[in-house]
Amino acid sequence: MFWLVALLLLGIERFLYGYIYHFPESFKTVCKGSLRTLLDHDEGKFWLVAKHLGVAIKVFQFSVIGYDLLIRCSLAVPPFGRLVAGAALIGIGQLLNGCVYQAIGAVGVYYGSQLGYDVPWCNGFPYNLGISDPQYCGVILCIWGLYLSATADGNIISGYYLVPWLETFWYLTSMKVLEHQKRGSAVLQRLGASVHGK
């Protein structure tokens, strides 16, 4: 049953961002309505509302990972090689994440372009690596690195690695569908929804 709860809780953030990406005008309307207090707190900046909602929703992600590592799995110091590999993945993941923020700023990370803010296009690092979404790839690497360096079992097919597999699923789904203009729009049209800005 944990897998189902984890799947649902980890998906909340992905669907929020997919909603903002494909329905920015609807998100703005919600901000002006039921999220008005948050919008006022954020000086009328929709991207800041997206950021603060994302930060609040991180509670679900951190809770799932915390429960999984501290209660469901056995924490242990792994063999040195796996510890080094895990630390390297965490480091590379954080580098990618930090460089995305450096390249496009928080306004770019939190859908500023979709929400109508001027976000300069970036062709430099890390967007020149040929990775469709370096920030999301960085998150995936960090999560795998954390599990590799903190669990007793090195078999990535074992139950110890359920959460990294779920996170990989959700982040890839975001990159390839939920936050992908062409594929996401096609799925929404098949479901009968209006797309982009509607």
C-alpha positions as CSV (number, residue, x, y, z in Angstrom):
1,M,0.0,0.0,0.0
2,F,3.0,2.3,0.6
3,W,3.7,2.4,-3.1
4,L,0.2,3.7,-3.9
5,V,0.3,6.4,-1.3
6,A,3.9,7.4,-2.4
7,L,2.8,7.5,-6.0
8,L,-0.1,9.8,-5.3
9,L,1.8,12.1,-2.9
10,L,4.8,12.4,-5.2
11,G,2.5,13.2,-8.2
12,I,0.9,16.3,-6.6
13,E,3.8,18.6,-7.4
14,R,4.1,17.3,-10.9
15,F,0.4,17.9,-11.6
16,L,0.6,21.4,-10.1
17,Y,3.4,22.3,-12.4
18,G,1.7,20.7,-15.4
19,Y,-1.4,22.8,-14.7
20,I,0.6,26.0,-14.5
21,Y,2.5,25.1,-17.6
22,H,-0.5,24.3,-19.8
23,F,-3.1,26.6,-18.1
24,P,-1.3,29.8,-17.0
25,E,-4.3,32.1,-17.4
26,S,-6.4,29.7,-15.3
27,F,-3.7,29.7,-12.7
28,K,-3.6,33.5,-12.7
29,T,-7.4,33.5,-12.2
30,V,-7.1,31.1,-9.2
31,C,-4.3,33.4,-7.8
32,K,-6.7,36.4,-8.1
33,G,-9.4,34.4,-6.4
34,S,-8.9,31.7,-3.8
35,L,-5.1,32.4,-3.6
36,R,-5.5,36.1,-3.4
37,T,-3.9,36.3,0.1
38,L,-0.8,34.5,-1.2
39,L,-0.7,36.7,-4.4
40,D,-0.9,39.8,-2.2
41,H,1.9,38.5,0.0
42,D,3.9,37.9,-3.1
43,E,3.5,41.5,-4.4
44,G,1.2,40.4,-7.2
45,K,3.9,38.2,-8.8
46,F,2.3,35.0,-10.1
47,W,5.6,33.2,-10.4
48,L,6.3,33.8,-6.7
49,V,2.9,32.2,-6.0
50,A,4.0,29.2,-8.1
51,K,7.3,29.1,-6.2
52,H,5.6,29.2,-2.7
53,L,3.1,26.5,-3.7
54,G,5.9,24.4,-4.9
55,V,7.9,24.8,-1.7
56,A,4.8,24.0,0.4
57,I,4.2,20.9,-1.7
58,K,7.8,19.7,-1.2
59,V,6.5,18.7,2.3
60,F,4.9,15.7,0.6
61,Q,8.0,14.7,-1.3
62,F,10.3,15.1,1.8
63,S,7.8,13.2,3.9
64,V,7.6,10.3,1.6
65,I,11.4,10.1,1.3
66,G,11.9,10.6,5.0
67,Y,9.4,7.9,5.9
68,D,10.9,5.6,3.3
69,L,14.5,6.0,4.4
70,L,13.9,6.2,8.2
71,I,11.1,3.7,8.7
72,R,10.6,1.5,5.8
73,C,14.2,1.0,4.6
74,S,17.3,0.1,6.6
75,L,19.7,3.0,6.8
76,A,23.3,1.9,6.6
77,V,26.7,3.1,5.5
78,P,27.1,1.3,2.1
79,P,30.4,0.0,0.7
80,F,32.8,2.7,-0.1
81,G,32.4,2.5,-3.9
82,R,28.6,2.9,-3.7
83,L,29.0,5.7,-1.2
84,V,31.3,7.5,-3.6
85,A,28.9,6.9,-6.5
86,G,25.9,8.1,-4.5
87,A,27.8,11.3,-3.4
88,A,28.8,11.9,-7.0
89,L,25.2,11.7,-8.2
90,I,24.1,14.0,-5.4
91,G,26.9,16.5,-6.4
92,I,26.1,16.4,-10.1
93,G,22.4,16.7,-9.4
94,Q,22.9,19.7,-7.1
95,L,25.3,21.3,-9.7
96,L,22.6,21.0,-12.4
97,N,19.9,22.4,-10.1
98,G,22.0,25.3,-9.0
99,C,23.1,26.1,-12.5
100,V,19.5,26.2,-13.8
101,Y,18.7,28.7,-11.1
102,Q,21.8,30.7,-12.0
103,A,21.0,30.6,-15.8
104,I,17.3,31.5,-15.7
105,G,16.6,32.7,-12.2
106,A,13.7,31.7,-10.0
107,V,11.3,33.5,-12.3
108,G,12.3,31.2,-15.1
109,V,12.3,28.1,-12.9
110,Y,8.8,28.9,-11.7
111,Y,7.1,29.3,-15.0
112,G,7.7,33.0,-15.5
113,S,7.7,32.6,-19.2
114,Q,4.4,30.9,-19.3
115,L,3.0,33.4,-16.8
116,G,3.9,36.3,-19.0
117,Y,7.2,37.5,-17.5
118,D,10.3,38.3,-19.6
119,V,12.7,35.3,-19.1
120,P,15.7,35.4,-21.4
121,W,16.3,32.2,-23.4
122,C,19.4,30.4,-22.2
123,N,21.6,28.4,-24.5
124,G,24.6,28.2,-22.1
125,F,25.3,25.7,-19.3
126,P,23.5,23.5,-18.3
127,Y,21.1,23.9,-21.3
128,N,23.9,23.1,-23.8
129,L,24.3,19.5,-22.5
130,G,21.6,18.1,-24.7
131,I,19.4,17.3,-21.7
132,S,15.7,18.2,-22.1
133,D,15.4,19.5,-18.5
134,P,18.6,19.7,-16.6
135,Q,16.9,20.7,-13.3
136,Y,14.6,17.7,-13.3
137,C,17.5,15.4,-14.3
138,G,19.4,16.9,-11.4
139,V,16.6,16.0,-9.0
140,I,16.5,12.5,-10.3
141,L,20.3,12.1,-9.8
142,C,20.1,13.5,-6.3
143,I,17.4,11.1,-5.2
144,W,19.2,8.1,-6.7
145,G,22.4,9.3,-5.1
146,L,20.7,9.7,-1.7
147,Y,19.4,6.2,-1.8
148,L,22.6,4.6,-3.1
149,S,24.6,6.3,-0.3
150,A,22.1,5.7,2.6
151,T,20.6,2.2,2.2
152,A,21.9,-1.2,3.0
153,D,20.9,-2.8,-0.2
154,G,22.7,-2.0,-3.5
155,N,20.2,-3.9,-5.7
156,I,18.3,-1.1,-7.4
157,I,15.6,-3.5,-8.4
158,S,14.9,-4.3,-4.7
159,G,12.1,-2.7,-2.7
160,Y,14.5,-0.3,-1.1
161,Y,14.5,1.7,-4.3
162,L,10.8,2.1,-4.8
163,V,10.8,5.8,-4.2
164,P,13.7,6.6,-6.6
165,W,11.8,4.6,-9.3
166,L,8.6,6.5,-8.5
167,E,10.4,9.8,-8.6
168,T,12.0,8.9,-11.9
169,F,8.6,8.0,-13.3
170,W,7.1,11.3,-12.2
171,Y,9.9,13.6,-13.3
172,L,10.2,11.8,-16.7
173,T,6.4,12.1,-17.0
174,S,6.7,15.9,-16.3
175,M,9.5,16.3,-18.9
176,K,7.9,14.2,-21.6
177,V,4.1,15.0,-21.1
178,L,2.9,17.2,-18.2
179,E,5.3,20.0,-19.0
180,H,5.9,19.3,-22.7
181,Q,4.0,21.6,-25.0
182,K,3.4,19.2,-28.0
183,R,2.9,16.0,-26.1
184,G,1.0,17.5,-23.2
185,S,-1.3,19.5,-25.5
186,A,-2.0,16.3,-27.5
187,V,-3.0,14.4,-24.3
188,L,-5.1,17.3,-23.1
189,Q,-6.9,17.6,-26.5
190,R,-7.6,13.9,-26.4
191,L,-9.2,14.4,-23.0
192,G,-11.2,17.3,-24.4
193,A,-9.4,20.1,-22.6
194,S,-8.5,23.5,-24.1
195,V,-4.8,24.1,-24.0
196,H,-2.2,26.8,-23.4
197,G,-3.5,29.9,-21.9
198,K,-7.1,28.9,-22.0
